[in-house]
Amino acid sequence: MSLRFRLTLIIGSLMTLLVVADSVRRLYDAQDDAVAEINSVARLAQALLPSVLSPAPPGVTAEALLGRIELTRELSHLRHLTVEVHALSGQVVLTSRPDASGNESIPLGWLEQRLRSLPPLRKDIYMSGRVIGYYLLVPNADDELAEIWDDYIKQTTMVAAIGLIACIMVFWAVGRALQPLDRVMQALRSIGEGRLEARLENVGPGDLAPLSASFNNMAAELEIAVAERARLLRKLITHEEEIRQSLARDLHDELSPYLVAIHPHARLLAAACADKPELAEHREAAHWMSEQVGHLLRLVRNLLEHLRPPDIEELGLRHALQELCTQRGCASDPAQVALRIDPDLSELSSMHDITLYRIVQECLTNTVKHARCTRIDIALRIDRAAQRVILEVTDDGEPMPNSLPESGFGLVGMRERALALGGDCRAGPRAEGGWRVSAWLPLKTSLQED
């Protein structure tokens, strides 16, 4: 859930609580107002109704005289009250609402119950000094209840509509207020992806104004620091390559000639000891020396191949990687290696070539040391839209017991090589099993080769 939506939801919830509280308050106020209005109407009607009637003409009964009270009929339109004329026997002689249905319920039962339970008022009717009947002023809550309910619905609908409009305005206002944060997040995302040249323009007035300058200063300092780190890494890697070449040169020029010269003599000694009985006691030693010299020659040859890869500048990165895959397929723990390379690698520099070669070399070495795998997939492609070269090496093996490849120096070295060119390298297990190493390098780097 986004921050914008959460803020709008919180404000909308608070407004809903306020609307509910205001509705309850208005209903309780309406209840007191309705009771006061009904009582006042009842008292007014009680004061207006005549309590003394003129003597009845001969032959007219008291009930008939009560039925002639015209004021009761004139009160038929009186709200909140029903006026009834009763004989002494309790019989209703006249009523102001003969067709009143009454007892029409509304959803507010507690309010209806109180208003309908208000006690009626009574006023006696006299003629010639004696009581012949009485008025019964019965509170009629139907009109008041209907009016309260209609007013409540109208006001609640209006408040809800205002609240909805307010929530929409808050959602829009919060969105406008958070736009600077969106720009900050985009700039941070760009920096996280390695585009350290990203900068913030003016993100807004007031307290947000210094944010652009602070962010840009931070980005500039970070760019300088990363550039300096990359420069040092490049020097370190260049020095490492020089040491590798120096060691390879010494092994090839100094050690290899002696081993090559010793090897045939050791084989001759072994053959002489095998042919002459008087040298039988030296036969085993001569054979062992011949085997060890041959083993040293093979070891030196392997070291030379590891220290000094095939001439990438002459044969190209493609050929060098193919040689690596061939050697991995012939290892003591052979695995099928599938190599997929972008057909056009002309945009890569020599530093790209050696960096990619060393990363692949380290990955293949790790598959021998740390994983039992039967298949290795190597994919090298150029994403021209993002101006990147992307390398991905995956295998289907499982880590060997007591083996933690992530804690070794190999992965650190691969990442440092990628960082030296302004890229990155990540490694980790795959969900479907095996291991994945992903590296990317920018095609164009601002770092000048030393």
C-alpha positions, 0 to 999 in steps of 0.5 A: 500500500502506497504512502499516498493511499495510507495517508488518504485512508487515515484521513478518511477514517478520521473523517468517518469517525467525526461523521458518526460522532456528529450523527449521534450528537445530532440524533440526541439533540433532535430527541430533546428538541422533539420532546420540548416541541411536543410538550410546548404544542400540548401546553398551548393546545391545553390553554386554547381549548375551552373548558366551560361549555354553555348549558345544553338546550332542552333535549340535547345530551352531554355527549351530543354537546361534546360532539359540537366542539368546533375547535377540535376539528380546527386543530386537525392540522396541528402537528405533534398532537392529537386532540380527543374529546372523551365522555366521562365513560371514556368513550371518544366523542371527537378526535382531531385525527380520525384517520391517524394511522400512528405507530409508523416505525423508523430505523431509530427505535430508541428515539421512537420509543421515547417519543411515543411514550410521552404521557398525554395531557388531560383537561376537564370540560365543565357545564353548569359547574359539573364535569361532563367530559374531558380533553385528552391531548395525545402526543403524536410523534409520527410527524416529528419522527419523520421530520427527524429521519428526513433531516438526518438522511439529508444531513448525513448524505451531505456530510458524506458527500463533503467527506468524499470530496474532501478525501479526493482533494486530500488524495490529490493534495498528498499526491502533489506533496509527494511528487518531490519524493518520487523524483528523489526516489527516481534519482536514488534508483538511478544511483543504485543502478550505477548511474552516478551522474544522476542529479536532482533538479528543484524539488519544491519550495520551502523546506524542500528547496535545500534537498536538491543541493544536499542530494546533488552534493552527496551524489557528486561526492559519491561519484568522486569516491566511487571513481577513486575506488575504481581507479585504485581497483584498476591499478590493483588489477593491472598490477595483478595482471602484471604479476601474473604475466611476470610469473608466467614469463619466469615459469616459461623462460626459467623453469620450463627449459630446465624441466624440459631438459631434465625430462628426457634424461630422467626417462633415459635413466629409467630405461637404463635401470630397467634394462641393466640388472646391476642397476635394478636397485635404482630402477624404482627411483629412476622411474619415480623421478621420470614420472615426477618430472613429467608431472612438474611439466604438466603442472607448469603448463597448467599454471601457464594457462591459468596465469597467462590466458590465450592471447585475447588481443590476437585470438579474441575473447570468444576464442579464449572463452571457448578454450576455457570451456574445453578445459573445463570439459576435460577436468577430473569432474567433467561437466557439459558447458554451453557457451552463448556469446553475442555475435558482435563483441567489437564494442568491448575494450581490452579491459572488458575482455580480460575482466570478463575472461577472469570472471568466467575463469573463476566461475569455472574454477569454483564449479570444480572446487565447490559444486557437483554439477553436470551442466554449466551455462555461460551467456554473454550478451550486449544490451545496447539499450542499457549500454551494458555487457551482461554475463551470466554463469549458472550451474545445476550443482549442489554445494559440497559439504563444508563448502562455502563459496560465498566466503572465499576470495574468488567472489570478492575478486570478481566483484572488484574487477566489475566495480573497477569498470563501473559495473557490479557482480552478484552471486547466489543460489538459484531457486531451482537449484544450483548457483548463479553468477551475474555480472554487468559492465558499462560499455562506455566507462568514464574511467580512463585506463591507466 
